[in-house]
Amino acid sequence: MAGTRAAIRYAKAILSMADSIGVAAEVNNDMILIASTIKGNAELNTFIQSPTTSVDVKEKALLEVFASVNGVTKGLFHLLFENKRFEILEAVAVAYADLYDSANGLEVAKVTTAIPMDADLEAKVLAKIASLSDKKVTIKNIVDPAIIGGFILTIGDKQYNASVANRLQVLRKELSN
């Protein structure tokens, strides 16, 4: 994602400001809303990324679309306006949510499976992950039929690949040697 380092710097600054005035949780909800809205709306994403649209128009539009957000979040819009960096808004929102979770001892475990996990399997995976981590863990299930079967578990910077596709690839390498 373009501007990731800059997005992290903006997110850290906004988190620090929100935390100092006691609205970090409210701003986190705003950031989750912003990230999901931009990701789910191709027109809005194209509008934000457009180099031909003036930053003034982008700021006014975002203030209308996200009229209910906290003042700190609106301040982020103005900061991005001043620095002409609206194209990294989604990355800033995602980085803020990640930093907020990390600061509050929350961790997201990404479990990639070939088919969606049912509630029973999700509970078993969550129980196993909880025994391995001292943080509060939530599961995000990503469905990718390309892994054929099994799962890929990603927690922070660690990954455990127990997919059928990975096993086939390892077997292919062994047979080719």
FIKEMAR-697608 format. One record per residue (C-alpha): x, y, z. Coordinates in steps of 0.05 Angstrom, whole numbers, padded with zeros to 5 digits, always signed. Layout:
N
XYZ ...
END
This chain:
177
+00000+00000+00000 +00029+00067-00021 +00048+00114+00035 +00047+00062+00089 +00104+00093+00130 +00071+00161+00125 +00004+00131+00144 +00035+00100+00207 +00065+00167+00226 -00003+00202+00218 -00037+00146+00256 +00012+00151+00314 +00002+00226+00318 -00074+00220+00316 -00073+00164+00368 -00029+00205+00414 -00075+00266+00407 -00139+00225+00417 -00109+00188+00476 -00088+00253+00510 -00159+00279+00509 -00192+00212+00524 -00227+00198+00459 -00181+00143+00430 -00237+00091+00430 -00286+00137+00395 -00234+00155+00343 -00219+00081+00334 -00292+00069+00317 -00287+00126+00267 -00225+00097+00235 -00257+00028+00229 -00317+00061+00196 -00273+00102+00148 -00230+00042+00128 -00290-00003+00115 -00328+00052+00078 -00270+00068+00032 -00255-00006+00020 -00328-00022+00006 -00343+00037-00039 -00303+00038-00104 -00330+00107-00124 -00307+00138-00059 -00239+00105-00065 -00231+00130-00136 -00252+00200-00115 -00201+00201-00058 -00145+00174-00103 -00160+00221-00161 -00103+00270-00173 -00149+00315-00214 -00197+00329-00157 -00175+00386-00113 -00159+00372-00041 -00208+00426-00020 -00265+00388-00054 -00241+00323-00023 -00240+00352+00047 -00311+00381+00040 -00337+00316+00012 -00306+00274+00067 -00333+00321+00121 -00403+00310+00091 -00396+00235+00083 -00367+00227+00153 -00406+00283+00187 -00418+00243+00251 -00344+00230+00267 -00305+00258+00325 -00270+00326+00321 -00202+00292+00324 -00220+00252+00262 -00244+00315+00227 -00176+00345+00247 -00143+00288+00210 -00182+00307+00147 -00157+00378+00154 -00086+00355+00165 -00089+00311+00103 -00118+00371+00066 -00061+00416+00087 -00009+00365+00067 -00045+00342+00003 -00044+00269+00026 -00117+00247+00021 -00096+00185-00019 -00068+00153+00045 -00132+00163+00086 -00151+00089+00084 -00080+00068+00103 -00081+00118+00161 -00148+00090+00186 -00123+00018+00183 -00057+00036+00217 -00094+00074+00272 -00139+00014+00286 -00078-00032+00289 -00040+00015+00335 -00101+00023+00380 -00110-00052+00385 -00036-00062+00401 -00037-00008+00454 -00097-00041+00487 -00069-00112+00487 -00114-00135+00430 -00087-00178+00374 -00120-00202+00310 -00106-00272+00287 -00119-00282+00213 -00140-00352+00196 -00142-00367+00122 -00184-00428+00103 -00211-00457+00039 -00283-00452+00064 -00314-00407+00117 -00304-00430+00189 -00366-00448+00229 -00376-00422+00300 -00353-00487+00333 -00287-00489+00295 -00276-00415+00307 -00285-00426+00382 -00235-00483+00382 -00184-00442+00343 -00195-00382+00389 -00184-00426+00451 -00119-00455+00422 -00093-00385+00404 -00111-00358+00473 -00067-00412+00504 -00009-00388+00461 -00017-00313+00470 -00023-00270+00532 -00063-00217+00493 -00137-00215+00480 -00144-00246+00410 -00198-00239+00359 -00203-00281+00296 -00211-00255+00225 -00228-00311+00177 -00203-00302+00106 -00231-00351+00054 -00183-00370-00001 -00201-00432-00041 -00131-00433-00071 -00103-00464-00007 -00146-00526-00024 -00152-00547+00049 -00122-00538+00118 -00108-00468+00143 -00057-00412+00148 -00053-00378+00216 -00022-00309+00221 -00013-00274+00288 +00028-00210+00287 +00091-00225+00247 +00087-00301+00257 +00054-00348+00207 +00039-00422+00210 +00021-00453+00143 -00015-00519+00148 -00049-00514+00080 -00055-00571+00030 -00028-00524-00024 +00035-00512+00018 +00045-00586+00030 +00038-00601-00044 +00089-00547-00060 +00138-00576-00010 +00127-00645-00039 +00138-00618-00110 +00205-00587-00088 +00227-00652-00056 +00210-00693-00117 +00245-00645-00164 +00311-00650-00126 
END
